[in-house]
């Protein structure tokens, strides 16, 4: 099983999109043991546990039963409670939108609680698509292949971050990730919340 997990986290071939497993494994290798990871991943939740092992108590926080939108506000709360700690929030594009990002990032700056948000941008609600297909496998949406769950390419989460006074950068290819993560972390260390909008294969 562990071999399968390692294979899933293999680097994408040149020209191919970043995968969620590879992204999570890379973050796992870059973040310190003491970094507090707040995760609101839904369809990629299992991958966070597999590819981002945490060994320090209190360094991995996930929603117990909230609706979408918990992650950004929770990250602010964690940073206010532990101002000396690096806080990194992992969340999908739907969770990011539900978290009122403009307000959350403004609040993060206003109260000196900067954190890094990494958006797993598959350009849609995979959870909605998958749940609909399971519940109604022969339904209208499944037959037509349209689950009304795609965002297309129109939502630029990095631009939302910049508009709210944060640092924002969109990442399209694997070689660009390490330097982008460091630029974002530098921004956070300087007191500015940061968003990395990482494009994954679309749902």
Backbone as CSV, one residue per row, in Angstrom:
resi,resn,N_x,N_y,N_z,CA_x,CA_y,CA_z,C_x,C_y,C_z
1,UNK,0.817,-1.189,0.000,0.000,0.000,0.000,0.866,1.260,0.000
2,UNK,1.924,1.242,0.826,2.801,2.413,0.866,3.484,2.636,-0.482
3,UNK,3.790,1.545,-1.169,4.384,1.684,-2.501,3.407,2.368,-3.449
4,UNK,2.128,2.044,-3.338,1.112,2.704,-4.165,1.041,4.191,-3.843
5,UNK,1.146,4.523,-2.558,1.122,5.937,-2.167,2.322,6.673,-2.756
6,UNK,3.497,6.026,-2.696,4.695,6.657,-3.268,4.540,6.850,-4.769
7,UNK,3.986,5.853,-5.439,3.784,5.970,-6.885,2.819,7.106,-7.209
8,UNK,1.777,7.255,-6.400,0.793,8.317,-6.638,1.414,9.696,-6.488
9,UNK,2.452,9.792,-5.648,3.096,11.078,-5.396,4.295,11.320,-6.301
10,UNK,4.450,10.514,-7.338,5.569,10.700,-8.269,5.430,12.032,-9.001
11,UNK,6.556,12.632,-9.393,6.478,13.905,-10.122,5.709,13.738,-11.427
12,UNK,4.906,14.718,-11.791,4.195,14.629,-13.073,5.181,14.723,-14.232
13,UNK,4.942,14.029,-15.329,5.817,14.151,-16.501,5.846,15.596,-16.999
14,UNK,6.930,15.989,-17.666,7.008,17.356,-18.200,5.789,17.702,-19.048
15,UNK,5.233,18.860,-18.783,4.068,19.314,-19.529,2.742,18.850,-18.977
16,UNK,2.779,17.898,-18.036,1.547,17.403,-17.424,1.215,18.231,-16.183
17,UNK,-0.069,18.300,-15.810,-0.441,19.110,-14.648,0.031,18.510,-13.332
18,UNK,0.137,19.351,-12.348,0.479,18.941,-10.991,-0.643,18.062,-10.444
19,UNK,-0.273,17.005,-9.727,-1.284,16.162,-9.082,-1.387,16.539,-7.605
20,UNK,-2.542,16.251,-7.025,-2.752,16.567,-5.613,-1.777,15.799,-4.727
21,UNK,-1.527,14.531,-5.055,-0.624,13.721,-4.236,0.794,14.269,-4.285
22,UNK,1.264,14.628,-5.475,2.615,15.182,-5.589,2.710,16.510,-4.850
23,UNK,1.716,17.368,-5.004,1.712,18.660,-4.319,1.815,18.469,-2.812
24,UNK,1.012,17.568,-2.275,1.013,17.348,-0.831,2.345,16.785,-0.361
25,UNK,2.909,15.847,-1.117,4.203,15.280,-0.745,5.296,16.340,-0.760
26,UNK,5.258,17.231,-1.744,6.252,18.301,-1.798,6.120,19.231,-0.603
27,UNK,4.903,19.593,-0.270,4.704,20.438,0.910,5.201,19.725,2.157
28,UNK,4.938,18.422,2.238,5.409,17.652,3.378,6.916,17.681,3.529
29,UNK,7.628,17.716,2.406,9.092,17.748,2.469,9.633,19.148,2.743
30,UNK,8.832,20.178,2.504,9.298,21.556,2.667,8.953,22.161,4.024
31,UNK,7.877,21.704,4.634,7.425,22.313,5.885,8.148,21.708,7.082
32,UNK,8.398,22.537,8.083,9.048,22.073,9.302,8.103,21.188,10.104
33,UNK,8.679,20.366,10.970,7.868,19.483,11.811,6.886,20.278,12.659
34,UNK,7.295,21.478,13.067,6.484,22.281,13.981,5.438,23.125,13.258
35,UNK,5.518,23.209,11.935,4.521,23.980,11.192,3.131,23.418,11.475
36,UNK,2.190,24.309,11.737,0.816,23.872,11.996,0.057,23.854,10.674
37,UNK,-0.413,22.683,10.296,-1.165,22.508,9.057,-2.655,22.462,9.398
38,UNK,-3.397,23.380,8.807,-4.858,23.401,8.931,-5.397,22.901,7.596
39,UNK,-6.141,21.819,7.603,-6.609,21.271,6.334,-8.129,21.275,6.236
40,UNK,-8.597,21.762,5.096,-10.010,21.666,4.753,-10.137,21.014,3.377
41,UNK,-9.256,20.072,3.118,-9.359,19.302,1.890,-10.533,18.340,2.012
42,UNK,-11.239,18.128,0.925,-12.396,17.232,0.934,-12.057,15.984,0.122
43,UNK,-12.039,16.089,-1.198,-11.737,14.914,-2.015,-10.268,14.511,-1.901
44,UNK,-9.416,15.404,-1.437,-7.995,15.088,-1.277,-7.601,14.929,0.187
45,UNK,-8.579,14.732,1.063,-8.298,14.654,2.497,-7.409,13.466,2.848
46,UNK,-7.665,12.308,2.254,-6.862,11.129,2.577,-5.411,11.334,2.177
47,UNK,-5.196,12.024,1.069,-3.835,12.284,0.623,-3.046,13.135,1.593
48,UNK,-3.716,14.038,2.288,-3.018,14.870,3.262,-2.435,14.012,4.374
49,UNK,-3.194,13.033,4.832,-2.698,12.151,5.884,-1.580,11.239,5.372
50,UNK,-1.671,10.826,4.108,-0.676,9.902,3.556,0.641,10.593,3.225
51,UNK,0.547,11.765,2.637,1.734,12.389,2.051,2.279,13.566,2.846
52,UNK,1.626,13.920,3.947,2.099,15.023,4.764,2.104,14.577,6.225
53,UNK,2.994,13.645,6.557,2.993,13.116,7.928,3.381,14.198,8.937
54,UNK,2.696,14.212,10.057,2.982,15.159,11.127,3.286,14.357,12.388
55,UNK,4.343,14.742,13.090,4.742,14.001,14.285,4.689,14.843,15.552
56,UNK,4.393,16.129,15.415,4.313,17.003,16.583,2.846,17.188,16.960
57,UNK,2.537,16.950,18.213,1.161,17.099,18.684,0.651,18.508,18.397
58,UNK,-0.553,18.591,17.848,-1.153,19.885,17.557,-0.715,20.509,16.253
59,UNK,0.019,19.755,15.432,0.515,20.331,14.172,-0.349,19.965,12.967
60,UNK,-1.478,19.293,13.187,-2.380,18.917,12.094,-3.807,19.075,12.588
61,UNK,-4.516,20.043,12.017,-5.875,20.342,12.455,-6.828,20.222,11.277
62,UNK,-7.955,19.565,11.500,-8.964,19.405,10.456,-10.344,19.632,11.056
63,UNK,-11.277,20.018,10.202,-12.644,20.261,10.657,-13.289,18.955,11.099
64,UNK,-13.966,18.998,12.223,-14.624,17.798,12.713,-15.988,17.572,12.089
65,UNK,-16.647,18.623,11.674,-17.982,18.441,11.114,-18.603,19.720,10.608
66,UNK,-17.797,20.715,10.327,-18.341,21.994,9.875,-18.698,21.930,8.394
67,UNK,-19.384,22.954,7.931,-19.641,23.085,6.502,-18.414,23.688,5.829
68,UNK,-18.436,23.768,4.504,-17.307,24.357,3.788,-17.099,25.808,4.211
69,UNK,-15.824,26.215,4.245,-15.488,27.586,4.581,-14.789,27.729,5.917
70,UNK,-14.535,26.626,6.594,-13.936,26.631,7.927,-12.453,26.995,7.909
71,UNK,-11.732,26.584,6.881,-10.277,26.603,6.912,-9.634,27.965,7.066
72,UNK,-10.088,28.962,6.321,-9.447,30.273,6.377,-9.612,30.907,7.752
73,UNK,-10.835,30.913,8.266,-11.058,31.480,9.595,-10.329,30.713,10.677
74,UNK,-10.301,29.385,10.558,-9.585,28.571,11.534,-8.095,28.899,11.526
75,UNK,-7.540,29.151,10.353,-6.117,29.480,10.259,-5.807,30.793,10.963
76,UNK,-6.703,31.759,10.829,-6.521,33.019,11.556,-6.546,32.754,13.059
77,UNK,-7.508,31.959,13.509,-7.594,31.648,14.929,-6.356,30.942,15.449
78,UNK,-5.834,29.993,14.675,-4.621,29.283,15.079,-3.449,30.247,15.175
79,UNK,-3.320,31.143,14.203,-2.205,32.091,14.214,-2.316,33.066,15.383
80,UNK,-3.528,33.496,15.712,-3.707,34.372,16.869,-3.341,33.648,18.161
81,UNK,-3.672,32.363,18.237,-3.364,31.584,19.434,-1.890,31.214,19.522
82,UNK,-1.259,31.022,18.357,0.152,30.613,18.301,0.908,31.541,17.358
83,UNK,1.082,32.807,17.729,1.678,33.777,16.797,3.106,33.449,16.386
84,UNK,3.794,32.651,17.183,5.177,32.306,16.855,5.268,31.175,15.839
85,UNK,4.168,30.527,15.532,4.173,29.349,14.663,3.868,29.703,13.215
86,UNK,4.452,28.928,12.303,4.065,29.004,10.899,2.760,28.232,10.736
87,UNK,1.776,28.856,10.078,0.475,28.230,9.858,0.242,28.117,8.356
88,UNK,-0.054,26.906,7.892,-0.307,26.650,6.476,-1.668,25.981,6.350
89,UNK,-2.522,26.567,5.526,-3.870,26.051,5.314,-3.940,25.371,3.947
90,UNK,-4.359,24.123,3.917,-4.556,23.385,2.671,-6.050,23.256,2.435
91,UNK,-6.515,23.704,1.273,-7.951,23.652,1.018,-8.232,23.630,-0.468
92,UNK,-9.397,23.113,-0.806,-9.810,23.091,-2.195,-10.361,24.430,-2.627
93,UNK,-10.597,24.555,-3.922,-11.096,25.826,-4.442,-12.493,26.139,-3.918
94,UNK,-13.341,25.120,-3.767,-14.667,25.352,-3.215,-14.601,25.822,-1.770
95,UNK,-13.757,25.187,-0.967,-13.593,25.599,0.427,-13.072,27.024,0.518
96,UNK,-12.154,27.374,-0.378,-11.617,28.738,-0.385,-12.728,29.746,-0.648
97,UNK,-13.560,29.485,-1.644,-14.648,30.410,-1.967,-15.655,30.516,-0.824
98,UNK,-15.965,29.395,-0.188,-16.928,29.413,0.910,-16.368,30.102,2.151
99,UNK,-15.051,30.275,2.219,-14.426,30.892,3.385,-14.403,32.404,3.363
100,UNK,-15.131,33.031,2.427,-15.145,34.500,2.295,-13.712,35.027,2.273
101,UNK,-12.938,34.656,1.238,-11.504,34.937,1.258,-11.142,36.410,1.369
102,UNK,-11.912,37.291,0.749,-11.569,38.709,0.839,-11.616,39.167,2.294
103,UNK,-12.684,38.799,2.996,-12.812,39.187,4.398,-11.762,38.502,5.264
104,UNK,-11.518,37.209,5.008,-10.556,36.469,5.821,-9.147,37.023,5.656
105,UNK,-8.753,37.324,4.430,-7.399,37.838,4.208,-7.253,39.250,4.761
106,UNK,-8.291,40.064,4.633,-8.244,41.398,5.231,-8.082,41.284,6.745
107,UNK,-8.863,40.393,7.362,-8.787,40.208,8.812,-7.409,39.707,9.224
108,UNK,-6.844,38.814,8.423,-5.511,38.293,8.702,-4.486,39.420,8.767
109,UNK,-4.590,40.367,7.851,-3.674,41.517,7.865,-3.983,42.449,9.030
110,UNK,-5.262,42.733,9.220,-5.684,43.693,10.245,-5.216,43.285,11.640
111,UNK,-5.243,41.979,11.910,-4.927,41.499,13.249,-3.570,40.795,13.326
112,UNK,-2.711,41.094,12.361,-1.347,40.552,12.350,-1.339,39.041,12.577
113,UNK,-2.144,38.358,11.773,-2.229,36.895,11.864,-2.006,36.276,10.492
114,UNK,-0.833,36.532,9.880,-0.606,36.042,8.513,-0.412,34.529,8.465
115,UNK,-0.890,33.933,7.397,-0.729,32.500,7.180,-0.649,32.261,5.679
116,UNK,-0.235,31.063,5.310,-0.160,30.662,3.908,-1.317,29.729,3.596
117,UNK,-2.083,30.060,2.567,-3.147,29.178,2.079,-2.717,28.583,0.743
118,UNK,-2.779,27.273,0.631,-2.476,26.579,-0.619,-3.791,26.035,-1.162
119,UNK,-4.215,26.568,-2.310,-5.496,26.184,-2.898,-5.269,25.067,-3.914
120,UNK,-5.879,23.923,-3.673,-5.847,22.786,-4.597,-6.929,23.052,-5.643
121,UNK,-6.542,23.705,-6.721,-7.504,24.243,-7.681,-7.761,23.255,-8.819
122,UNK,-8.792,22.425,-8.640,-9.192,21.516,-9.722,-10.355,22.099,-10.528
123,UNK,-10.606,23.385,-10.306,-11.560,24.171,-11.095,-12.989,23.641,-11.030
124,UNK,-13.348,23.160,-9.843,-14.720,22.699,-9.689,-14.944,21.997,-8.368
125,UNK,-16.168,21.603,-8.142,-16.544,20.885,-6.935,-16.578,19.398,-7.226
126,UNK,-15.452,18.732,-7.017,-15.403,17.287,-7.238,-16.324,16.557,-6.269
127,UNK,-16.416,17.055,-5.030,-17.265,16.395,-4.039,-18.728,16.417,-4.474
128,UNK,-19.169,17.544,-5.043,-20.547,17.651,-5.523,-20.780,16.684,-6.677
129,UNK,-19.843,16.673,-7.616,-19.968,15.766,-8.763,-20.029,14.313,-8.313
130,UNK,-19.096,13.932,-7.427,-19.017,12.537,-7.001,-20.245,12.119,-6.198
131,UNK,-20.705,13.001,-5.305,-21.877,12.669,-4.494,-23.126,12.533,-5.360
132,UNK,-23.261,13.415,-6.343,-24.419,13.343,-7.238,-24.395,12.051,-8.048
133,UNK,-23.222,11.686,-8.543,-23.103,10.460,-9.336,-23.395,9.218,-8.499
134,UNK,-22.976,9.231,-7.226,-23.265,8.084,-6.354,-24.757,7.996,-6.019
135,UNK,-25.348,9.145,-5.737,-26.752,9.160,-5.319,-27.704,8.874,-6.480
136,UNK,-27.361,9.399,-7.658,-28.244,9.267,-8.823,-27.431,8.801,-10.039
137,UNK,-26.948,7.559,-10.017,-26.066,7.097,-11.094,-26.713,7.098,-12.473
138,UNK,-28.021,7.036,-12.534,-28.710,7.066,-13.831,-29.500,8.357,-14.004
139,UNK,-29.188,9.352,-13.175,-29.930,10.605,-13.206,-29.553,11.499,-14.374
140,UNK,-30.232,12.630,-14.448,-30.054,13.571,-15.549,-28.609,14.052,-15.656
141,UNK,-28.006,14.420,-14.515,-26.636,14.935,-14.537,-25.659,13.869,-15.015
142,UNK,-25.809,12.644,-14.499,-24.906,11.562,-14.886,-25.060,11.218,-16.362
143,UNK,-26.283,11.191,-16.840,-26.508,10.861,-18.253,-25.918,11.924,-19.170
144,UNK,-26.036,13.164,-18.777,-25.538,14.250,-19.624,-24.094,14.623,-19.367
145,UNK,-23.525,14.110,-18.274,-22.147,14.435,-17.942,-21.950,15.863,-17.466
146,UNK,-23.029,16.536,-17.075,-22.936,17.919,-16.599,-23.510,17.984,-15.192
147,UNK,-22.617,18.176,-14.213,-23.029,18.197,-12.813,-23.127,19.619,-12.265
148,UNK,-23.003,20.616,-13.136,-23.040,22.022,-12.712,-22.068,22.266,-11.562
149,UNK,-20.882,21.678,-11.673,-19.905,21.772,-10.590,-18.563,22.299,-11.067
150,UNK,-18.497,22.790,-12.298,-17.230,23.273,-12.849,-17.147,24.791,-12.754
151,UNK,-15.968,25.286,-12.353,-15.715,26.726,-12.323,-15.091,27.207,-13.629
152,UNK,-14.616,26.286,-14.467,-13.856,26.693,-15.639,-12.531,27.310,-15.206
153,UNK,-11.957,28.121,-16.062,-10.668,28.745,-15.751,-10.819,30.191,-15.296
154,UNK,-12.039,30.616,-15.007,-12.271,32.032,-14.772,-11.931,32.551,-13.395
155,UNK,-11.799,31.682,-12.385,-11.560,32.156,-11.024,-10.062,32.167,-10.747
156,UNK,-9.514,33.346,-10.504,-8.087,33.507,-10.207,-7.950,33.791,-8.714
157,UNK,-7.653,32.758,-7.948,-7.597,32.906,-6.496,-6.410,33.750,-6.053
158,UNK,-5.331,33.731,-6.814,-4.190,34.586,-6.487,-4.566,36.053,-6.628
159,UNK,-5.360,36.374,-7.640,-5.803,37.759,-7.826,-6.719,38.198,-6.691
160,UNK,-7.557,37.288,-6.198,-8.402,37.605,-5.044,-7.526,37.965,-3.849
161,UNK,-6.457,37.198,-3.643,-5.549,37.480,-2.528,-4.917,38.857,-2.670
162,UNK,-4.444,39.168,-3.858,-3.803,40.474,-4.066,-4.798,41.610,-3.866
163,UNK,-6.036,41.416,-4.319,-7.052,42.453,-4.156,-7.351,42.718,-2.685
164,UNK,-7.161,41.715,-1.842,-7.415,41.864,-0.409,-6.163,42.285,0.353
165,UNK,-5.103,42.638,-0.367,-3.884,43.093,0.280,-2.914,42.001,0.637
166,UNK,-3.158,40.787,0.149,-2.256,39.683,0.419,-1.312,39.422,-0.736
167,UNK,-0.491,38.400,-0.567,0.391,37.941,-1.639,-0.326,36.807,-2.360
168,UNK,-0.327,36.838,-3.682,-0.976,35.780,-4.444,-0.173,35.380,-5.653
169,UNK,-0.085,34.077,-5.890,0.655,33.569,-7.046,-0.027,32.302,-7.546
170,UNK,-0.168,32.202,-8.864,-0.747,31.005,-9.487,0.381,30.117,-9.998
171,UNK,0.261,28.824,-9.767,1.293,27.861,-10.155,0.682,26.864,-11.125
172,UNK,1.286,26.761,-12.301,0.774,25.881,-13.350,1.621,24.631,-13.562
173,UNK,2.905,24.680,-13.228,3.778,23.540,-13.525,4.627,23.180,-12.315
174,UNK,4.970,21.900,-12.223,5.684,21.374,-11.065,7.007,22.082,-10.783
175,UNK,7.840,22.383,-11.804,9.117,23.021,-11.491,8.984,24.385,-10.814
176,UNK,7.826,25.024,-10.957,7.639,26.355,-10.377,7.266,26.317,-8.900
177,UNK,6.909,25.146,-8.388,6.360,25.088,-7.035,7.349,25.476,-5.936
178,UNK,8.551,24.887,-5.862,9.410,25.168,-4.703,9.713,26.651,-4.505
179,UNK,10.073,27.346,-5.572,10.391,28.771,-5.432,9.158,29.572,-5.056
180,UNK,8.006,29.192,-5.598,6.767,29.903,-5.269,6.419,29.736,-3.793
181,UNK,6.604,28.536,-3.270,6.337,28.307,-1.848,7.235,29.191,-0.997
182,UNK,8.501,29.293,-1.365,9.415,30.119,-0.577,9.059,31.597,-0.671
183,UNK,8.652,32.065,-1.843,8.227,33.466,-1.954,7.009,33.734,-1.073
184,UNK,6.080,32.801,-1.076,4.884,32.966,-0.253,5.230,32.935,1.234
185,UNK,6.117,32.048,1.619,6.518,31.981,3.030,7.250,33.244,3.446
186,UNK,8.051,33.798,2.546,8.725,35.070,2.843,7.702,36.173,3.084
187,UNK,6.646,36.193,2.266,5.595,37.194,2.452,4.943,37.037,3.819
188,UNK,4.660,35.807,4.200,4.027,35.556,5.500,4.955,35.975,6.632
189,UNK,6.235,35.648,6.504,7.184,36.055,7.543,7.244,37.572,7.666
190,UNK,6.959,38.273,6.562,6.934,39.727,6.576,5.611,40.311,7.034
191,UNK,4.653,39.466,7.399,3.388,39.946,7.933,2.233,39.977,6.958
192,UNK,2.421,39.420,5.760,1.377,39.454,4.735,0.815,38.057,4.505
193,UNK,-0.497,37.876,4.575,-1.065,36.562,4.243,-0.817,36.242,2.778
194,UNK,-0.668,34.969,2.474,-0.316,34.564,1.113,-1.213,33.431,0.638
195,UNK,-1.477,33.442,-0.665,-2.278,32.396,-1.302,-1.519,31.861,-2.504
196,UNK,-1.327,30.552,-2.543,-0.789,29.885,-3.723,-1.931,29.134,-4.392
197,UNK,-2.221,29.520,-5.611,-3.315,28.952,-6.403,-2.698,27.909,-7.330
198,UNK,-2.761,26.634,-6.928,-2.070,25.563,-7.649,-3.063,24.847,-8.560
199,UNK,-2.819,24.925,-9.867,-3.721,24.310,-10.838,-3.486,22.802,-10.914
200,UNK,-4.545,22.044,-10.688,-4.536,20.587,-10.772,-5.359,20.161,-11.982
201,UNK,-5.359,18.886,-12.324,-6.238,18.441,-13.412,-7.685,18.816,-13.106
202,UNK,-8.404,19.376,-14.065,-9.778,19.821,-13.787,-10.729,18.652,-13.570
203,UNK,-11.743,18.889,-12.743,-12.747,17.852,-12.496,-13.646,17.720,-13.713
